[in-house]
Amino acid sequence: MAGRAIVITSGKGGVGKTTTTANLGAGLAMLGRRVCLVDADIGLRNLDVVMGLENRIVYDLVEVIEGHARLRNALVKDKRIDSLYLLPAAQTREKDAVSPEQMAALTEQLKAEFDYVLIDSPAGIEHGFRNAIAGADEAIIVCTPEVASVRDADRIIGLLEAHELKNPKLIINRIRPRMVRKGDMMDIDDIIEILAIELLGVVPDDEEIIVATNKGEPIVLNQRSRSAQAYRNIARRIEGEQVPFLQLEEGGLLDRVRSFIGIGRNRT
Amino acid sequence: MQGRDAVIFRGDRAGVSVCLNPDAPFGVVVEELRRKLSAARDFFAGATVRLEAGNRTLDAVEMRVLHELIRAHGLTLAETAGEALAPAAAPVAQAPTSAPASLRQALHVKRRARASNGAVEEAARGGAFDLEDEPCLLVRRTLRSGQRLEFDGSVVIVGDVNPGAVVVASGDVIVVGALRGVVHAGARGNVNARVIALRLNPTQLRIAQYISRPPDGQEPHPTGPEMALVVDERIQIEQFEP
């Protein structure tokens, strides 16, 4: 059975697409799935750095598409987790080096060999974004609880709908419960009210992610951290499991859980 | 073609004129007008222009083609002298319109016959009943950021208008949901147009030539359905009671 091709996109830059792609990929692989991560950010590749695999890159996605390398030889096997692979982007080329049609064909090839193909989209809505979504069947939108990020996410959802990628799911990243409580940060209901798509998960802001990213270690490997747990839960939800949302602050748990459950229903 | 352009836009204190070169073949004029209007789309949005044909005579069909082309790009055409036939109202919608073209045309001609000779603006002014003659578009989905809906008539949206979305209508705009984007009602100059929403929270609201926005620093928290309309040359918001 062919795998699922999921694009992780946002519109806004710096909200956590690459971190999310790395961690969801690692999380799914840790559950035993065969996962291939695809870095579609040609020219500004980061997925290899965040995974700690940049020293192991021999060939990249552009070389595969241009026929200078075989896909098999370009895939970088993760150094920690079995069944996790990375197809890196080219750093010395630009976004127009490949076309959406070529990306779609490449994704089809990968779907035949993997359970999950996770495509890390670049920021923006231009050629790079169109390349990234070309081969995808599903989409995950990442946004932070900030007005600008939500605005861009809304734009992206509209564009995805126009490209026949319906029912994208949402991950709200870097939420700070204390700020939400004080009213300084948008809360989850505000975001869902505007975006009106299904919530896949909420990841709390976590300093440890900065450390982990710089070290090239996906944080899901870290048992203690809250954001790691959030990512692991999201991976399980992608697999179809019903996982309750994390308790992000002491007290008010029941309110939070009740409002989360209400969100997922009856959204068109 | 050599020499002068087939179509020139000329601006003066009275506004913008679309000047047609009388020597250019009609087909070239149409093509060049279309090209120039598309290229300058945002610049001219909502403007009223005059058509100057010089010493060229245009028959009714040619006039209609030019009128429709100009209206299709969101511009209002002020009357040129000696026009033979009223043009049909051409909707600029992104979705099917409600009334068939022949009915719209019949209504439009009837309205023009009622009005005396004069500019399109004068015919549009006059009151609520005029808007009831116009076509109305029903949209049953939320408009997302970056989506733009333009319609020559009134618009009813069952859904939200998200921030970053734009609705432009020559008639009323009614949002059965939250209006959070930019809305321009009465876009052809009808100051009697209204904006009604269950939650009126636009980033910017325009009626005809009037523009308004929520006051700085204040988050508007509408408590119920509200209506925006022009009173004494200002946009006013009131609680909506049908």
Interface residues (C-beta under 8 A of the other chain):
Chain A: R151 D152 D154 R155 I157 G158 L159 E161 E193 I194 A196
Chain B: T142 R144 S145 G146 Q147 D160 N162 P163 G164 A178 R180
